[in-house]
Each structure stands twice: as structure tokens, then as C-alpha cells.
Amino acid sequence: MNCKKQKVALTSIFASVVITASKFVAALFTGSLGLLSEALHSFLDLVATVMTYLAVRVSDKPADADHHYGHGKVESVTALGEAGLLVIASFWVIYEALRRLITGETEVEASWAAIAVIVATIAIDYWRARALAKVAKETKSHALEADALHFASDMWTSFVVLAGLCFVSVGYPVFDAIAALLVSVFICRVAWKLGKKTFDDLIDKAPEGVAEKIQDAIKDLHGIIRTERIRVRPSGSAVFVDIYVDIHRGLSFGQTEEIKHHIVSAVKANISEAEVTVSLEPVAVDKETVQDKVSIIAANLGAKIHHIVVHFVNSEDNNKGRLAISMDLEVSENMLLGEAHSIASSLEQNIRDEFGQDTEIETQIEPFYSGGLHGKAVSVREQGNVEALLKEAAVALGGLSNVHNVRVRQSDRGLIVICHARTDAAKTVSDVYTIVKALECYIQNKRTDIWRIVVHSEPFGEGKRSAENNN
């Protein structure tokens, strides 16, 4: 709960009591309608400040099970009620002033005591208006803003009443009724502006320019394709912002969370009191390849795939070619084949739904060792034998040289062999992959106990220095 808001509201109640009592006493002894209108105005301000204090206490309560957006609207309801009270009082004063002007009843006594009361209340009004406006700006409180307007309007209307009393003191009593009319018109104008603003808040009218400000803040953020909609809803000192944006459907969960974080930070940097909710809509984009789309379909199904190969098979009756897709699907090593086949069939059907039912799809099912493999280093002699075989294969097949950093581990599945080797930097990744696969086949044909071979290819020749720097 905001103690500063409550403290300034309580001080305003005390000031209103002093001002109202002083004006009523002065109006009683002078018979001034202008002073009476000011006293009524101040009395309504007293009622308003009490309402403001109660509103501030309630509006600062946090959101609960029955009020999901907090209690900020209480301030707007209170401010609207204050505006209504001001209008009612002003209409009565206008009626009485017109009656006096028409009938000529202007029995007013302008004493120096009455003038002193008005001057003192002007000073108090000025002091309270500044204090309330400062806290209202800091806390975004509509109720305190309304209170500040009341004290400010009191100050200016008191000047008008003071001028009326001065004219009365020099023999022009009609100016008392004229001053009352001017005060009432001014009060009606202030009440209208306050009432319109608070009514707009109650019907959730978006604050002018805020949506555009938010759009400018997020439009250049990385990862956003387009902003579909921005909704802004004021509630007391808070501004609730709902943002709907389109993002690439291939982004990972971590990437989408990062985009959401950047959006919230950008909005709060411009609107500190904003409560931001971001909705991300994954959409397809024109630059998606077939591989991209297949990967996204698999990710949405929770399937792990790799080694996606896309090709087109031409036929006599189809010059464009028939789309063919093959891939490897990883499933738990302990999963039964029937369950694994069901996952593969579901994946294939979803891919056909995307590309057409005549799409040729083949899925190879592979075990995924989720728990990791346990193993140990082999003997120095055994490692030497494997290293010699690696170097033999490199010479026999060509394309690889300087086999080094060889490591051999015995696992539950067989031997795992890891090594580094040099290859021409001018070769493509596809060329190097072909060489490495040939080396694997060569070695596994000679040693069936070798289960896995990992070759880290290092470039030499042109481009070697830049490649090594990148590594």
C-alpha cells in the first residue's frame, strides 16, 4: 500500500476542513453569495478528499481472486463521483446568482475579515494543489489528480470571489452575483474535463498515443515478424498492455522466451507503470525450406529427427517430380518396435498433410540412449592398434591426413573411437562428410567391435588460419 498517497490525502482532508469552515463563517456574516458558493465548493472538496482517501486505501490493494486486475478502477469511480458533486453544486449557485441578478437582492457586506479569509484560503489552496499534483504524477493516481484539480479550482475561483468582494466594498454589490456565476462556470468546466477523463478510464478507452508509442518501441526488436494487435487498458495508476505478435514457428522455446522478455523490457522502458502480457503466434514464413518445415513438424510432435534428405523423383507423367523425404527418427532404446512405428507413422502423416498425400516418406528408426553410456579407456596397446588402423584407412582412401589426438573407449555398445584429422580447406562440408563415412565403413569392415567413430576434421591450406581462428 502506498503510504505517500495516503499521507497526502489525509493532509488534504485537514486542509479542506479548515478552508470550508472559514468560508462558511465568512459567508454567514457577510451574506455574500460568492463566498457561499466558494464555501459549498470547499465543502464538496472536503467530501471529495474523504472519498479520495478511501479510494486510495482500496485502490492500492493488490489483485485478488475476485479482482484479477487489482482495484485501480475505484479511483476512477471516486473521481467521477466528485465531478458529479461539483456540477450539482454549481447548478444551484448559478440558479441563486441569476435570481439575485433578476430580483436585485444583493445584500452583501464586504468586511476586511472576509477578505482576509479568502486570501488565507488562496494560500492554503496553492500549497495543497502543488503537493497533491506532485504525488499524483509520481503515483499515477487519478483520485489524487482530481483532488489537486479541486484545490487548484478553489484557488482561482477564490480570486474571482475576492475581486467581487472588492467591488462590493466600493459600492458595486452586483459583482458578488457575477463572481458567483463565473466561479460556477469555471467549476462546471473543470468537472466536465475530470468527468470525461475518468469516464474514459472506466470504459477502458486507450490512452491517446500509448499504443503508437508501444509499437515504435517494439517494431525493430529481433525475431518479430509483425505486430498483430496492441491493446491498452488503464486501471488506476497501472496500465495493462496486451501485445500480440507473429514470430517464426521454427524458433525454440528458449528463443521465444527471449523475444517475450525483450518486448516486456522495451515497453516498461517507455511506460514504467505498464503491466505487460505478450502473446506469441508462431507462423510460417516464405523462406522456409522443406527441411525447415519437416523439422518444425517433428518438433511440434515432440519427435527427435536428424539426417533429413529431400529429393525429387521424376516420372514420365510428372515433369515436376515427386517429393521424397527420408530421415532418421530417434526413440528410446527400450521402446517396443510397435510403439516406435506408431510414432513414425504419425510423423509421416503430418508431413503428408503439409506437402501432399502423394509425398514419398521413409523413416529409419534409431535408438536414443537417454541415460548415457558407461565406458572406460582401453589399454595402450589396443589404442595403438586402432590408431594404426585409422592411419591405414586415411592413406588407403585419401582425403584425410595427419590423424592425431586419438582416443578409444570401451562402452556397453562397443568401442567408441574419437580422432582429429586434417583435410583440404577448399573441400566442401559434403565432400568431407563423404570421406569420413568411407573411412568409417573401411574400419568397421575390419573391426566389427567398433561401434562409433567420431572424426573432427581440421582444415589445412587456403583458409586454414581463418578457420582455426573461428574455432
For each residue, the residues with C-beta under 8 A, 3 or more apart:
1: 6 57 60 61
2: 5 6 56 60 139
3: 6 7
4: 7 8 135 138 139
5: 2 8 9 56 60 135 139 141 144
6: 1 2 3 9 10 53 56 57 60
7: 3 4 10 11
8: 4 5 11 12 131 132 135 144
9: 5 6 12 13 49 52 53 56 143 144 147
10: 6 7 13 14 53
11: 7 8 14 15 128 131
12: 8 9 15 16 49 52 53 128 132 147 151
13: 9 10 16 17 46 49 50 53
14: 10 11 17 18
15: 11 12 18 19 124 127 128 151
16: 12 13 19 20 42 45 46 49
17: 13 14 20 21 46
18: 14 15 21 22 124
19: 15 16 22 23 42 45 121 124 125 154
20: 16 17 23 24 39 42 43 45 46
21: 17 18 24 25
22: 18 19 25 26 117 120 121
23: 19 20 26 27 35 38 39 42 117 118 121
24: 20 21 27 28 39 43
25: 21 22 28 29 117
26: 22 23 29 30 32 35 39 113 114 117 118
27: 23 24 30 31 32 35 36 38 39
28: 24 25
29: 25 26 109 111 113 114
30: 26 27 35 108 109 110 111 114 165
31: 27 107 108 109
32: 26 27 35 36 108 109 110 114 161 164 165 168 176
33: 36 37 93 96 97 100 108 176 177 180
34: 37 38 160 161 164 165 176 177 179 180 183
35: 23 26 27 30 32 38 39 114 118 161 165
36: 27 32 33 39 40 93 96 180
37: 33 34 40 41 89 93 96 97 157 161 180 183 184
38: 23 27 34 35 41 42 118 121 154 157 158 161 183
39: 20 23 24 26 27 35 36 42 43
40: 36 37 43 44 89 92 93
41: 37 38 44 45 86 89 153 154 157 183 187
42: 16 19 20 23 38 39 45 46 121 154
43: 20 24 39 40 46 47
44: 40 41 47 48 82 85 86 89 150
45: 16 19 20 41 42 48 49 147 150 151 154
46: 13 16 17 20 42 43 49 50
47: 43 44 50 51 82 85
48: 44 45 51 52 81 82 85 146 147 150
49: 9 12 13 16 45 46 52 53 147 150
50: 13 46 47 53 54
51: 47 48 54 55 78 81 82 143
52: 9 12 48 49 55 56 78 82 143 144 146 147
53: 6 9 10 12 13 49 50 56 57
54: 50 51 57 58 78
55: 51 52 58 59 74 75 77 78 79 143
56: 2 5 6 9 52 53 59 60 75 141 143 144
57: 1 6 53 54 60 61
58: 54 55 61 71 74
59: 55 56 70 71 72 73 74 75 141 143 236 237
60: 1 2 5 6 56 57 71
61: 1 57 58 64 67 70 71
62: 70
63: 67 68 69 70 71
64: 61 67
65:
66:
67: 61 63 64 70 71
68: 63
69: 63 72 73 233 235 238 240
70: 59 61 62 63 67 235 236 238
71: 58 59 60 61 63 67 74 236
72: 59 69 75 76 234 235 236 237 238
73: 59 69 76 77 201 202 235 236
74: 55 58 59 71 77 78 236
75: 55 56 59 72 78 79 141 142 143 236 237
76: 72 73 79 80 142 198 201 202 236
77: 55 73 74 80 81 198 202
78: 51 52 54 55 74 75 81 82 143 146
79: 55 75 76 82 83 142 143 145 146 194 197 198
80: 76 77 83 84 195 198 199 202
81: 48 51 77 78 84 85
82: 44 47 48 51 52 78 79 85 86 146 150 194
83: 79 80 86 87 146 191 192 194 195 198
84: 80 81 87 88 191 195
85: 44 47 48 81 82 88 89
86: 41 44 82 83 89 90 150 187 188 190 191 194
87: 83 84 90 91 187 188 191 192 195
88: 84 85 91 92
89: 37 40 41 44 85 86 92 93 187
90: 86 87 93 94 184 185 187 188 191
91: 87 88 94 95 184
92: 40 88 89 95 96
93: 33 36 37 40 89 90 96 97 180 181 183 184
94: 90 91 97 98 180 181 184 185
95: 91 92 98 99
96: 33 36 37 92 93 99 100 180
97: 33 37 93 94 100 101 177 178 180 181 184
98: 94 95 101 102 177 181
99: 95 96 102 103 105
100: 33 96 97 103 104 105 106 176 177
101: 97 98 104 174 177 178
102: 98 99
103: 99 100
104: 100 101
105: 99 100
106: 100 173 174 176 177
107: 31 173
108: 30 31 32 33 165 168 173 176
109: 29 30 31 32 114 168
110: 30 32 114 115 165 166 168 169
111: 29 30 114 115
112: 115 116
113: 26 29 116 117
114: 26 29 30 32 35 109 110 111 117 118 165
115: 110 111 112 118 119 162 165 166 169
116: 112 113 119 120
117: 22 23 25 26 113 114 120 121
118: 23 26 35 38 114 115 121 122 158 161 162 165
119: 115 116 122 123 162
120: 22 116 117 123 124
121: 19 22 23 38 42 117 118 124 125 154 158
122: 118 119 125 126 155 158 159 162
123: 119 120 126 127
124: 15 18 19 120 121 127 128
125: 19 121 122 128 129 151 152 154 155 158
126: 122 123 129 130 151 155
127: 15 123 124 130 131
128: 11 12 15 124 125 131 132 148 151
129: 125 126 132 133 148 151 152 155
130: 126 127 133 134
131: 8 11 127 128 134 135
132: 8 12 128 129 135 136 144 145 147 148 151
133: 129 130 136 137 145 148 152
134: 130 131 137 138
135: 4 5 8 131 132 138 139 141 144
136: 132 133 139 140 141 142 144 145 147 148
137: 133 134 140
138: 4 134 135
139: 2 4 5 135 136 144 237
140: 136 137 236 237 238 273
141: 5 56 59 75 135 136 144 145 236 237
142: 75 76 79 136 145 146 197 198 201 236 237
143: 9 51 52 55 56 59 75 78 79 146 147
144: 5 8 9 52 56 132 135 136 139 141 147 148
145: 79 132 133 136 141 142 148 149
146: 48 52 78 79 82 83 142 143 149 150 194 198
147: 9 12 45 48 49 52 132 136 143 144 150 151
148: 128 129 132 133 136 144 145 151 152
149: 145 146 152 153 190 194
150: 44 45 48 49 82 86 146 147 153 154 190
151: 12 15 45 125 126 128 129 132 147 148 154 155
152: 125 129 133 148 149 155 156
153: 41 149 150 156 157 186 187 190
154: 19 38 41 42 45 121 125 150 151 157 158
155: 122 125 126 129 151 152 158 159
156: 152 153 159 160 186
157: 37 38 41 153 154 160 161 182 183 186 187
158: 38 118 121 122 125 154 155 161 162
159: 122 155 156 162 163
160: 34 156 157 163 164 179 182 183 186
161: 32 34 35 37 38 118 157 158 164 165 179 180 183
162: 115 118 119 122 158 159 165 166
163: 159 160 166 167 175 179
164: 32 34 160 161 167 168 175 176 178 179 180
165: 30 32 34 35 108 110 114 115 118 161 162 168 169 176 179
166: 110 115 162 163 169 170
167: 163 164 170 172 175 176
168: 32 108 109 110 164 165 171 172 173 175 176
169: 110 115 165 166
170: 166 167
171: 168
172: 167 168 175
173: 106 107 108 168 176
174: 101 106 177 178
175: 163 164 167 168 172 178 179
176: 32 33 34 100 106 108 164 165 167 168 173 179 180
177: 33 34 97 98 100 101 106 174 180 181
178: 97 101 164 174 175 181 182
179: 34 160 161 163 164 165 175 176 182 183
180: 33 34 36 37 93 94 96 97 161 164 176 177 183 184
181: 93 94 97 98 177 178 184 185
182: 157 160 178 179 185 186
183: 34 37 38 41 93 157 160 161 179 180 186 187
184: 37 90 91 93 94 97 180 181 187 188
185: 90 94 181 182 188 189
186: 153 156 157 160 182 183 189 190
187: 41 86 87 89 90 153 157 183 184 190 191
188: 86 87 90 184 185 191 192
189: 185 186 192 193
190: 86 149 150 153 186 187 193 194
191: 83 84 86 87 90 187 188 194 195
192: 83 87 188 189 195 196
193: 189 190 196 197
194: 79 82 83 86 146 149 190 191 197 198
195: 80 83 84 87 191 192 198 199
196: 192 193 199 200
197: 79 142 193 194 200 201
198: 76 77 79 80 83 142 146 194 195 201 202
199: 80 195 196 202 203
200: 196 197 203 205
201: 73 76 142 197 198 204 205 234 235
202: 73 76 77 80 198 199
203: 199 200
204: 201 233 234
205: 200 201 234
206: 210 211 231 232 233 234
207: 210 232 234 239
208:
209: 212 213
210: 206 207 213 214 232 239 271
211: 206 214 215 230 231 232
212: 209 215 216
213: 209 210 216 217 270 271
214: 210 211 217 218 230 232 241 243 267 270 271
215: 211 212 218 219 227 230
216: 212 213 219
217: 213 214 266 267 269 270
218: 214 215 221 224 227 243 245 263 266 267
219: 215 216 224 227
220:
221: 218 224 259 262 263 266
222: 259 262
223: 247 248 251 255 258 259 262
224: 218 219 221 227 245 246 247 259 263
225: 245 246 247 248 283 285
226: 245 246
227: 215 218 219 224 230 243 244 245 246
228: 244 245 246 281
229: 242 243 244
230: 211 214 215 227 241 242 243 244
231: 206 211 241 242 243
232: 206 207 210 211 214 239 240 241 242
233: 69 204 206 239 240 241 242
234: 72 201 204 205 206 207 238 239 240
235: 69 70 72 73 201 238 239 240
236: 59 70 71 72 73 74 75 76 140 141 142
237: 59 72 75 139 140 141 142 273
238: 69 70 72 140 234 235 273 274 275
239: 207 210 232 233 234 235 271 273 274 275
240: 69 232 233 234 235 274 275 277
241: 214 230 231 232 233 267 271 274 275 276 277
242: 229 230 231 232 233 277 279
243: 214 218 227 229 230 231 263 267 276 277 278 279
244: 227 228 229 230 279 281
245: 218 224 225 226 227 228 259 263 278 279 280 281
246: 224 225 226 227 228 280 281 282 283
247: 223 224 225 251 256 259 280 281 282 283
248: 223 225 251 282 283 285
249: 282 283 284 296
250: 288 292 295 296 299
251: 223 247 248 255 256 259 282
252: 255 256
253: 256 257
254: 257 258
255: 223 251 252 258 259
256: 247 251 252 253 259 260 280 282
257: 253 254 260 261
258: 223 254 255 261 262
259: 221 222 223 224 245 247 251 255 256 262 263 280
260: 256 257 263 264 278 280
261: 257 258 264 265
262: 221 222 223 258 259 265 266
263: 218 221 224 243 245 259 260 266 267 276 278
264: 260 261 267 268 276 278
265: 261 262 268 269
266: 217 218 221 262 263 269 270
267: 214 217 218 241 243 263 264 270 271 274 276
268: 264 265 271 272 274 276
269: 217 265 266
270: 213 214 217 266 267
271: 210 213 214 239 241 267 268 274
272: 268
273: 140 237 238 239
274: 238 239 240 241 267 268 271
275: 238 239 240 241
276: 241 243 263 264 267 268
277: 240 241 242 243
278: 243 245 260 263 264
279: 242 243 244 245
280: 245 246 247 256 259 260
281: 228 244 245 246 247
282: 246 247 248 249 251 256
283: 225 246 247 248 249
284: 249 288 293
285: 225 248 288
286:
287:
288: 250 284 285 292 293 296
289: 292 293 310
290: 293 294 310 323 325 355
291: 294 295 308 310
292: 250 288 289 295 296
293: 284 288 289 290 296 297 354 355
294: 290 291 297 298 305 308 310 325 327 351
295: 250 291 292 298 299 305 308
296: 249 250 288 292 293 299 300
297: 293 294 300 301 347 350 351 354
298: 294 295 301 303 304 305 347
299: 250 295 296 302 303
300: 296 297 350
301: 297 298 343 346 347 350
302: 299
303: 298 299 329 343 347
304: 298 329 330 331 368
305: 294 295 298 308 327 328 329 330 347
306: 327 328 330
307: 327 328
308: 291 294 295 305 325 326 327
309: 325 326 327
310: 289 290 291 294 323 324 325
311: 324
312: 320 321 322 323 324
313: 321 322 324 360
314: 318 319 321 322
315: 318 321 322
316:
317:
318: 314 315 321 322
319: 314
320: 312
321: 312 313 314 315 318
322: 312 313 314 315 318 358 359 360
323: 290 310 312 355 356 358 359 360
324: 310 311 312 313 359 360 361 362
325: 290 294 308 309 310 351 355 359 360 361 362
326: 308 309 361 362 363 364
327: 294 305 306 307 308 309 362 363 364
328: 305 306 307 363 364 365 366
329: 303 304 305 340 343 344 347 363 364 365 366
330: 304 305 306 366 367 368
331: 304 335 339 340 343 365 366 367 368
332: 335 367 368 370
333: 367 368 369 370
334:
335: 331 332 339 340
336: 339 340
337: 340 341 365
338: 341 342
339: 331 335 336 342 343
340: 329 331 335 336 337 343 344 365
341: 337 338 344 345 365
342: 338 339 345 346
343: 301 303 329 331 339 340 346 347
344: 329 340 341 347 348 363 365
345: 341 342 348 349
346: 301 342 343 349 350
347: 297 298 301 303 305 329 343 344 350 351 363
348: 344 345 351 352 361 363
349: 345 346 352 353
350: 297 300 301 346 347 353 354
351: 294 297 325 347 348 354 355 359 361
352: 348 349 355 356 357 359 361
353: 349 350
354: 293 297 350 351
355: 290 293 323 325 351 352 359
356: 323 352 359
357: 352
358: 322 323
359: 322 323 324 325 351 352 355 356
360: 313 322 323 324 325
361: 324 325 326 348 351 352
362: 324 325 326 327
363: 326 327 328 329 344 347 348
364: 326 327 328 329
365: 328 329 331 337 340 341 344
366: 328 329 330 331
367: 330 331 332 333
368: 304 330 331 332 333
369: 333 372 373 413
370: 332 333
371:
372: 369
373: 369 411 412 413 416
374: 411 412
375: 409 410 411 412 416
376: 409 410
377: 383 407 408 409 410
378: 382 383 386 408 409 410 415
379: 382 383
380: 383 384
381: 384 385
382: 378 379 385 386 408
383: 377 378 379 380 386 387 406 407 408
384: 380 381 387 388
385: 381 382 388 389
386: 378 382 383 389 390 406 408 415 417 447 450
387: 383 384 390 391 403 406 408 419
388: 384 385 391 392
389: 385 386 392 393 443 446 447
390: 386 387 393 394 403 406 417 419 421 439 443
391: 387 388 394 395 403
392: 388 389 395 396
393: 389 390 396 397 439 442 443
394: 390 391 397 398 399 400 401 403 421 439
395: 391 392 398
396: 392 393 442
397: 393 394 400 435 438 439 442
398: 394 395 435
399: 394 423 424 427 431 432 435
400: 394 397 403 421 422 423 435 436 439 455 457
401: 394 421 422 423 460
402: 421 422 460
403: 387 390 391 394 400 406 419 420 421
404: 419 420 421
405: 418 419 420 456
406: 383 386 387 390 403 417 418 419
407: 377 383 417 418 419
408: 377 378 382 383 386 387 415 416 417 418
409: 375 376 377 378 415 416 418
410: 375 376 377 378 415
411: 373 374 375 414 415 416 451
412: 373 374 375
413: 369 373 416 451 452
414: 411 449 450 451 452
415: 378 386 408 409 410 411 447 449 450 451 452
416: 373 375 408 409 411 413 451 452 454
417: 386 390 406 407 408 443 450 452 453 454
418: 405 406 407 408 409 453 454 456
419: 387 390 403 404 405 406 407 453 454 455 456
420: 403 404 405 455 456 457 458
421: 390 394 400 401 402 403 404 455 456 457 458
422: 400 401 402 457 458 459 460
423: 399 400 401 427 432 435 457 458 459 460
424: 399 427 459 460 461
425: 459 460 461 462 463 464 467
426: 461 462 463
427: 399 423 424 431 432 435
428: 431 432
429: 432 433
430: 433 434
431: 399 427 428 434 435
432: 399 423 427 428 429 435 436 457
433: 429 430 436 437
434: 430 431 437 438
435: 397 398 399 400 423 427 431 432 438 439
436: 400 432 433 439 440 455 457
437: 433 434 440 441
438: 397 434 435 441 442
439: 390 393 394 397 400 435 436 442 443 453 455
440: 436 437 443 444 453 455
441: 437 438 444 445
442: 393 396 397 438 439 445 446
443: 389 390 393 417 439 440 446 447 450 453
444: 440 441 447 448 450 453
445: 441 442
446: 389 442 443
447: 386 389 415 443 444 450
448: 444
449: 414 415
450: 386 414 415 417 443 444 447 453
451: 411 413 414 415 416
452: 413 414 415 416 417
453: 417 418 419 439 440 443 444 450
454: 416 417 418 419
455: 400 419 420 421 436 439 440
456: 405 418 419 420 421
457: 400 420 421 422 423 432 436
458: 420 421 422 423 467 468
459: 422 423 424 425 463 464 467 468
460: 401 402 422 423 424 425 464
461: 424 425 426 464
462: 425 426
463: 425 426 459 466 467
464: 425 459 460 461 467 468
465: 468 469
466: 463 469 470
467: 425 458 459 463 464 470 471
468: 458 459 464 465 471
469: 465 466
470: 466 467
471: 467 468
